[in-house]
Amino acid sequence: MRTVVETINLCKTFDMGRNNKVQVLKGIDFSVSNGEFVSIMGPSGSGKSTLLYLLGGLDKTTSGKIKINGKEISSMKDKEESIMRRRDMGFIFQFYNLIPNLNVEENIMLPLVLDGKKTKNYRDNLDAILESTGLIERRLYRPSELSGGQQQRVAIARALINDPEIILADEPIGNLDSKMGNEIMELLKKINIENKKTIIQVTHSIESSKFGDRVVNMKDGELYD
């Protein structure tokens, strides 16, 4: 299978001031094939969210390499990296990150607007995503009118609108009860299988991790099987 994400001896250190440096990631070697659903599991402070942000180009490495579809992120110009992030990746966060004064449709379409695309060309795609995420009847609702689970469905739909190959999910059910969380994980698994999306999620939940094809454990900045 084709490797879509790869890290080589990836390290991340944070400078806390007063000559105090904290090494959060310690030589991570990691790869994900196209169509895989990988769960990175570990306790809070293990470095898993930091790893996810680095994979998505949301933060800079201290040393080591990250390759997306064979191309090293550090070798990309800022514009190229930004385009890669907008078009090749979709992001799902624990806190939804919806714009309060935009309705469901507008929140979902936001990545297209930021990418300079004409939203009218994506109406059919929007309708299909609204249907698959169970939001068709709430397309004009604002976030304040939605439950937490519905808001996360909007965030998932937003991640899909540009048809990215890779979905990065940071504790996607961290703010939900067990019933709603299970529904969201089932939706992500459906997207993985039916839409053939590569999904990398970080989680501290054993139940959530089981939805992945493969579970990678993380502790103190290191991965282990």
N, C-alpha and C positions, 0 to 999 in steps of 0.2 A: 504494500500500500504506500501511497505517496505521503511523505512527511510534510506537514503544513506548519508545524511549530517546533522549534528546536532551541534549546539553550545549551551553551558549552561553558563550563566552569564559571557560571554566573554568580557574581558577588554584588552585594549592596551594603554600603556602610553609611550610617547617618552621623553627621557631625553635630554633637549636642553642645558644643562650646566648651571653653575652659579645658581644652585638650582631651575632651571626653568623646570618644567615638564608639558607636555601637554597630557591630557587624550583624546585620539582620539576615542576610543570605550568604551561605558559605559554600561556594563552588557547586552550584546546582547544574547537573546534567540531566536533561529532560527532553522528551520528544513526544509529539502527538501526531497520529496519522489522520488523514482526511476521513470524516464520518465518525470518528470516535467520540464518545461521551466520557470524559475523564473527570473524576472527582478527586480533588486535592483536599485531604482531610487533616485537620490538626487543631489544637487548642488555640485560644486567643494568644497573640504574641508570638506564634510560631513562625511568622513570616509569609504566610500563604497569600494574604491580600497584597502585600508588597510584590510578591512574585507575579500575581495577576496584573497589577498595574504596570509592571515592567513589560510583560508580554504584550500589553495593549499600547505601549508607547506613551503611557501617561506619566511616566517617571523615567529618569535616566539611570543607567547602570553605573556602578563604580568600576567594575571590570568584568571581563567575560563577554560572551556573544549571545545575541538573540537573533534567530533567523525565522522569517515568515515567508513560507513558500520558497525557501532557499536563499532569500535575500536578507542580508544583515541589516537590522534597523539602524545601527550606528553609521552605516555607509550611506544612508538616505539623506537627501537634503530635507530641510524643514518642510517644504511644500509637499514633497513626495511622501514623507512620513505622515503628514496630515491627511493626504488623500487616501493613503493606505488605511489609516485609522477610521476614516469616514465610510469607506466603500467595502473594505475587506473584513471589517470587524463590527460586531454589534455588542453593546455593553448593557448588562443588567445589574443594578445595584440594590443593596439591601433597603435603601431609603427611597426607592422609586425615582427621585429626581425629576418629577413632573413640574411643568410650569403652571402655577395656580390659576392664572387668568386665561389659559388656553383650554379649549375643550378636548375631548378624547382624540378626535380626528386631527386637530391642530398639533397636539403633542406628538402623535405618531408621525406626522409629516415633517416635524421640525428638522430631522437630519437631512431631508431632501432640500429644504430651504437653505440650510447652512452650506450645503454642497452646491448651491446655485442651480438646482434642477427645477423644472416646472412641475408643480404638484398635480396639475390637471392631467399630466401624462401617466400618473400613477393611480388614478381612481380605481381601476379594475383591481390592481394589486392591493390597494387599501381595503376594498370590499372583501377580498379573499382573506386577508389577514384578520379583519374584524370578525369575520365568520369563524375562522379557525381558532381564534382566541376567546370566542364567546362574548364579544363586545358589540355586536351589530345593533342591538337595541339601545346602547348607551353611547353611541358615537358622538352625540352632541352634549353629553354631560361634562361638567368640570370636575377636577380631581376631588374637590370637597364634597361632591355628591356621590362619591364612590367608596366602597369598602376597601380595606387594605389589599385584599386579594384581587379586586378589580383594578386597583391602581397598578399592582404588579403585572397584571395582564396587559395593561396599556404600555408599561415599560418593555415588556417582551415584544409586543407588536411594534413598538418604536425601533427596537433592535433589529427587527426583521425587514423593515420597509425598504432598506437599500439592498436587500438580498445578499447579505455578507456571507462569506464562507465559514467564518469563525464567530462563535458567540462566547463571550467571557462573562461569567456570572459570579458576582461577589456576594456570598451568603443570600441567595435569592429568596429564601423563605425565613430569614432571620427575624422578621417583624410579624410573622403570621402564626396563627394557631395551628395545631397539628392537622386538622381537617383541611383547612384552606392551603396549608403548606403542601400537603400530599397532592391536592388538585393541581397546584402550580408545578410540582415536580413531574406529575403525569403529563402535563402540557409540554414541558421541556423535553421529556422523553419522546413524545409524539413528534415534536418538531425535529428532533435528532433523527428519528427513523424516516418520517414521511418527507421532510424537507431536505434530508441528507446534510444537515448542518453539523459541523464539528463544534462540540460544546466542551468548554473547560469551566468547571465550577469549583469554587473553594467553599468549604463548609466545615462546621464542627459537629454536624449532626450525622450519626451513624445511619439513620433512616434515609436522610437525603442522599448520602454518599452511595447507597445501594442502587440508585437509579442510573449510576454510571456503568459503563462497560468495564471500567478499570478504576480501582481506587489506589491512589498514591498517598502515603502518609507523610506528614511533615512535623518536625519537632526541632526547635532551637535552630531554625534556619537551614535545616538539612532534610532531604527527601530519603525515604527508605520504604521498601516493600513490606 
